[in-house]
Amino acid sequence: MRGYWRGAAGWLALWLALAGTAAATAGPVPALVGLAAWLALLYLRQAWYMGSLLHWLDQPQGTPVPPGSGIWSEAFAYLARLLRRQRQNEADLRSALERFQSATAAMTEAVIILDELDRIEWCNPSAEHYFEIDARRDLGRQLTYIVRQPQFVEYLDEQNFAEPFVLRGARGGETTLTVQLVPYGNQQKLVISRDITRWERLEAMRRDLVANVSHELRTPITVLAGYLETLNDQAVPDPAFQKRAMQLMTQQTSRMQNLVEDLLTLSRLENARGPSAEQPVDVPKMVHGLHQEAMALSAGRHQFLLDVDEDLWLTGAEAELRSACLNLVTNAIRYTPAKGRITIRWRPTQDGGGVFSVVDTGIGIAPEHIPRLTERFYRVDRSRSRETGGTGLGLAIVKYALSHHQARLEIDSEPEQGSTFSAIFPARRTCTAPVARAATV
Ligand code: ADP
């Protein structure tokens, strides 16, 4: 800048000197005319550069800064530098924004930014999903216009955000969300929301389990306590009563034992992500064993039919598969009156899988109960289940053991006609009997 003033002063001094010399030699009029011509040229030059600057300012994006000379070249170079810096800042901001948007888009948590009047300024795709916000339509709307529950409106009004708000019934009633508000900046708020539907369901299941187990244990414990008290109070022991008491106490103890064993099996299966082993399982041999056990359990009350593919094996955990199949067989015995028929079948399916099915001619199940049978402690007829030694956990165990083997349970039943319980295994779980065994069969 200082160079410019020096240059300008130099030019002025030169022209004044020239004008002075012209005035001394040719008189004052030619000198003034020359000076006026010089000023006019100077004015035109400035006007021309000013014009190009105005023209450029009209459309600065995408057009190069106009060329100039003297102070104008410096001014234009300065503008060009400013423009470059601004473009760089814009690019940096854009890429930071893109990074922020792609990070928040990947978040499973819903994120919403509210302005000082609780109007939506911005939200991520999860927020659009959970709060059913349409980003184009709802930006600028108050959040309470979207979430209209009076308790939430109160929560926002109270401005006490130490604890998150639990929003039940989101997304048409099925979803539960926690909504945490974080005030920041100039009375703005960051809303972070998480889907806790699954967690709530698990909590409810845990509470139900505790209640159910306590309920299941209460009856046998009451029976045991009652008999023990009576036996204690008997001044003269009554042998007949003692015998009967012992029988009933043994019965109740084994009921508790069964319950605890089933609970432990269920918890083992629930905690494992897959089968406890990946070995070839000789299913035909296992089914023959189950058949023998079933006949012993039925003690001649039922007729049994067996239909087994002797070459079809499975890969997985034998103990889990056996437990699942045994549960289906014992259920058939327990829910089929005497003289009923029970068919145990192990056959390949058309797509290369295998199906283990137990068909009975028992009491059957009404259709409304079928979807709930694999829930823990779900029974169609509580007293019948208990009378026959049921814990209400059998089919839950079956479900977990099968899911470990990517198999599914199909139930087909008709009241008074009978039921078919089928465990269907996919092709990737089946294999043929190893050669050594096949040769001996
Ligand atoms: P439980 O120990 O009560 O048998 P399960 O989980 O094994 O418990 O079975 C759940 C309910 O399903 C039983 O209480 C019974 O009502 C019904 N059920 C299971 N298998 C049969 C069957 N073969 N025939 C009729 N009802 C059955």
Boltz pocket constraint, residues with backbone or C-beta under 6 A from the ligand:
constraints:
  - pocket:
      binder: B
      contacts: [[A, 327], [A, 328], [A, 331], [A, 332], [A, 335], [A, 336], [A, 360], [A, 362], [A, 363], [A, 364], [A, 365], [A, 373], [A, 374], [A, 375], [A, 378], [A, 379], [A, 380], [A, 381], [A, 385], [A, 386], [A, 389], [A, 390], [A, 391], [A, 392], [A, 393], [A, 394], [A, 395], [A, 396], [A, 419]]
      max_distance: 6.0
